[in-house]
Amino acid sequence: MINPALSPPLPIAAIAAALRDLDPAYAPTPLVALPALARRLGVAQVLAKDEGRRRLGSFKSLGGTYAGLTALARAAGMDLRGLLAARPSGQPALVCASDGNHGLAVAAAARFAGASARVFLHAGVPPARTRRIADEGAAIVRVAGTYDDAVEAAATAARSGAGLLVADTTDDPDDPIVRDVMAGYGVMAAEIRDQAEGRDRPTHLFVQAGVGGLAAAMAEGLSGWLAPPGLVVAVEPEQAACLAPALAAGRPVRVPGDLHTAAEMPPGRGNP
């Protein structure tokens, strides 16, 4: 169970407002109609949420930044507004593993609050992506192996006192930090609801599976709103398709495969 001493996430509107107060680039991103693609597919409409225009170029700036700031606020016994106004000295570091975008978002949270961050990156993260995270003020810790190895290394470091772990993946459904990450992603679902006003409601949602937080947050945020049949389709690369095996096993599983995909964070921008 979630510790009742930990306050629940802010309402979605309050999260969106808090992020916009940090930087106007947290303003809603466009929901773009793609009529040519709709005609090609033989469907009434296709709408795409352009998260490349979000601050840091990725939807992950919503979740990682909000969760990182909330973790620091809890540690300081403050609310977000008080934390950002005081930027108290002696704050713990934020610790996370990343393939790029989540680390960038957590590093930004630390910078906004006047804290430090340590981002664990696996061996396959290229130098240009690493520099973007370092430019946000984070210390980089290189980990031999894969993303999963970096996740384990970050968790071990946090347990050893290196700082507050801000993970965007967990095998604990009640993890409060991942809950906050998903609450940040919920801002995008709320934007979609508002931006689709006056159009036919979508019947299907196609969303990247990733580590699961975005897909879960979007399914939750659009539950009961999509038009029938209201299907949520989680999409993942053929060579890194772990969701179906995990659902079949009822637990997270590792699968072999090539982790280099088109969904990776490009050097200069985030992934959409």
JOPETA-V12870 format. One record per residue. RES is the residue in three letters. PHI is phi in whole degrees, 0 to 359 (* if undefined). PSI is psi in whole degrees, 0 to 359 (999 if undefined). BURIAL is I if it has 24 or more other C-alpha atoms within 12 Angstrom, else O. Layout:
res-><RES | RES>
phi-><PHI | PHI>
psi-><PSI | PSI>
burial-><BURIAL | BURIAL>
This chain:
res-><MET | ILE | ASN | PRO | ALA | LEU | SER | PRO | PRO | LEU | PRO | ILE | ALA | ALA | ILE | ALA | ALA | ALA | LEU | ARG | ASP | LEU | ASP | PRO | ALA | TYR | ALA | PRO | THR | PRO | LEU | VAL | ALA | LEU | PRO | ALA | LEU | ALA | ARG | ARG | LEU | GLY | VAL | ALA | GLN | VAL | LEU | ALA | LYS | ASP | GLU | GLY | ARG | ARG | ARG | LEU | GLY | SER | PHE | LYS | SER | LEU | GLY | GLY | THR | TYR | ALA | GLY | LEU | THR | ALA | LEU | ALA | ARG | ALA | ALA | GLY | MET | ASP | LEU | ARG | GLY | LEU | LEU | ALA | ALA | ARG | PRO | SER | GLY | GLN | PRO | ALA | LEU | VAL | CYS | ALA | SER | ASP | GLY | ASN | HIS | GLY | LEU | ALA | VAL | ALA | ALA | ALA | ALA | ARG | PHE | ALA | GLY | ALA | SER | ALA | ARG | VAL | PHE | LEU | HIS | ALA | GLY | VAL | PRO | PRO | ALA | ARG | THR | ARG | ARG | ILE | ALA | ASP | GLU | GLY | ALA | ALA | ILE | VAL | ARG | VAL | ALA | GLY | THR | TYR | ASP | ASP | ALA | VAL | GLU | ALA | ALA | ALA | THR | ALA | ALA | ARG | SER | GLY | ALA | GLY | LEU | LEU | VAL | ALA | ASP | THR | THR | ASP | ASP | PRO | ASP | ASP | PRO | ILE | VAL | ARG | ASP | VAL | MET | ALA | GLY | TYR | GLY | VAL | MET | ALA | ALA | GLU | ILE | ARG | ASP | GLN | ALA | GLU | GLY | ARG | ASP | ARG | PRO | THR | HIS | LEU | PHE | VAL | GLN | ALA | GLY | VAL | GLY | GLY | LEU | ALA | ALA | ALA | MET | ALA | GLU | GLY | LEU | SER | GLY | TRP | LEU | ALA | PRO | PRO | GLY | LEU | VAL | VAL | ALA | VAL | GLU | PRO | GLU | GLN | ALA | ALA | CYS | LEU | ALA | PRO | ALA | LEU | ALA | ALA | GLY | ARG | PRO | VAL | ARG | VAL | PRO | GLY | ASP | LEU | HIS | THR | ALA | ALA | GLU | MET | PRO | PRO | GLY | ARG | GLY | ASN | PRO>
phi-><* | 290 | 304 | 295 | 288 | 272 | 294 | 291 | 302 | 297 | 304 | 304 | 298 | 289 | 297 | 300 | 293 | 297 | 292 | 296 | 294 | 289 | 197 | 301 | 290 | 274 | 298 | 305 | 269 | 291 | 256 | 261 | 280 | 238 | 295 | 295 | 293 | 299 | 296 | 297 | 273 | 73 | 237 | 290 | 201 | 230 | 241 | 235 | 272 | 271 | 280 | 296 | 266 | 288 | 305 | 71 | 79 | 202 | 299 | 294 | 294 | 289 | 283 | 296 | 289 | 298 | 295 | 296 | 295 | 294 | 299 | 293 | 296 | 299 | 298 | 271 | 69 | 235 | 271 | 299 | 299 | 294 | 299 | 290 | 285 | 275 | 41 | 296 | 283 | 75 | 289 | 291 | 284 | 267 | 236 | 203 | 255 | 199 | 261 | 154 | 290 | 296 | 299 | 298 | 292 | 292 | 299 | 295 | 302 | 299 | 295 | 302 | 268 | 78 | 252 | 249 | 219 | 235 | 247 | 268 | 242 | 283 | 297 | 275 | 284 | 287 | 302 | 298 | 292 | 297 | 297 | 299 | 290 | 298 | 295 | 277 | 102 | 276 | 276 | 260 | 242 | 276 | 235 | 292 | 109 | 256 | 304 | 300 | 294 | 293 | 301 | 293 | 294 | 296 | 297 | 296 | 297 | 295 | 296 | 274 | 100 | 289 | 156 | 268 | 283 | 243 | 268 | 250 | 214 | 198 | 259 | 254 | 296 | 256 | 300 | 291 | 290 | 296 | 302 | 291 | 302 | 295 | 297 | 296 | 297 | 300 | 302 | 294 | 297 | 296 | 298 | 299 | 302 | 293 | 286 | 274 | 302 | 91 | 250 | 294 | 294 | 298 | 261 | 226 | 243 | 254 | 219 | 295 | 285 | 53 | 270 | 109 | 296 | 294 | 301 | 294 | 294 | 289 | 298 | 291 | 290 | 251 | 299 | 80 | 259 | 301 | 288 | 304 | 275 | 62 | 269 | 253 | 247 | 273 | 247 | 214 | 295 | 301 | 274 | 217 | 266 | 257 | 294 | 299 | 299 | 294 | 296 | 293 | 276 | 76 | 197 | 297 | 227 | 262 | 235 | 284 | 159 | 278 | 275 | 273 | 226 | 290 | 276 | 292 | 287 | 294 | 301 | 263 | 221 | 275 | 272 | 287>
psi-><149 | 134 | 121 | 344 | 343 | 120 | 146 | 164 | 153 | 158 | 151 | 317 | 324 | 323 | 314 | 317 | 320 | 319 | 319 | 329 | 331 | 318 | 129 | 342 | 355 | 10 | 159 | 141 | 158 | 146 | 106 | 129 | 137 | 76 | 325 | 318 | 322 | 316 | 319 | 324 | 348 | 36 | 166 | 320 | 153 | 128 | 136 | 131 | 117 | 85 | 355 | 343 | 0 | 158 | 136 | 2 | 21 | 149 | 337 | 342 | 338 | 308 | 309 | 321 | 314 | 314 | 320 | 316 | 321 | 321 | 317 | 321 | 317 | 315 | 327 | 353 | 33 | 167 | 174 | 316 | 317 | 320 | 313 | 331 | 320 | 325 | 60 | 150 | 161 | 19 | 150 | 158 | 153 | 135 | 135 | 163 | 154 | 157 | 355 | 290 | 317 | 318 | 322 | 318 | 318 | 320 | 321 | 320 | 313 | 318 | 317 | 323 | 356 | 25 | 182 | 166 | 146 | 120 | 122 | 120 | 136 | 171 | 336 | 357 | 121 | 161 | 320 | 320 | 321 | 319 | 322 | 320 | 317 | 325 | 339 | 0 | 4 | 148 | 135 | 132 | 116 | 138 | 128 | 140 | 212 | 181 | 318 | 324 | 322 | 321 | 314 | 321 | 318 | 317 | 319 | 317 | 318 | 319 | 333 | 3 | 11 | 339 | 197 | 123 | 124 | 82 | 150 | 14 | 145 | 158 | 8 | 110 | 346 | 13 | 120 | 328 | 313 | 326 | 318 | 321 | 313 | 325 | 322 | 317 | 333 | 338 | 320 | 319 | 319 | 321 | 318 | 316 | 314 | 317 | 338 | 358 | 131 | 353 | 167 | 133 | 139 | 150 | 339 | 143 | 121 | 121 | 141 | 143 | 312 | 226 | 2 | 335 | 317 | 313 | 317 | 317 | 321 | 321 | 318 | 316 | 334 | 7 | 129 | 354 | 323 | 146 | 154 | 140 | 0 | 48 | 137 | 121 | 112 | 129 | 135 | 160 | 146 | 325 | 359 | 49 | 89 | 347 | 311 | 314 | 323 | 317 | 321 | 324 | 341 | 19 | 161 | 138 | 155 | 140 | 148 | 156 | 167 | 116 | 2 | 112 | 169 | 349 | 357 | 159 | 119 | 163 | 319 | 342 | 172 | 178 | 150 | 999>
burial-><O | O | O | O | O | O | O | I | I | I | O | I | O | O | I | I | I | I | I | O | O | I | O | O | O | I | I | I | I | O | I | O | O | O | O | O | O | O | O | O | O | O | O | O | O | I | I | I | I | I | I | I | I | I | I | I | I | I | I | I | I | I | I | I | I | I | I | I | I | I | I | I | I | I | I | I | O | O | I | I | I | O | I | I | O | O | I | O | O | O | I | I | I | I | I | I | I | I | I | I | I | I | I | I | I | I | I | I | I | I | I | I | I | I | I | I | I | I | I | I | I | I | I | I | I | O | O | O | I | I | O | I | I | I | O | I | I | I | I | I | I | I | I | O | O | I | I | I | O | I | I | I | I | I | I | O | I | I | O | O | O | I | I | I | I | I | I | I | I | I | O | O | O | O | I | I | I | I | I | I | I | I | I | I | I | I | I | I | I | I | I | I | I | O | O | I | O | O | O | O | I | I | I | I | I | I | I | I | I | I | I | I | I | I | I | I | I | I | I | I | I | I | I | O | I | I | O | O | O | O | O | I | O | I | O | I | O | O | O | I | I | I | I | O | O | O | O | O | O | O | O | O | O | O | O | O | O | O | I | O | O | O | O | I | I | I | O | O | I | I | I | I>
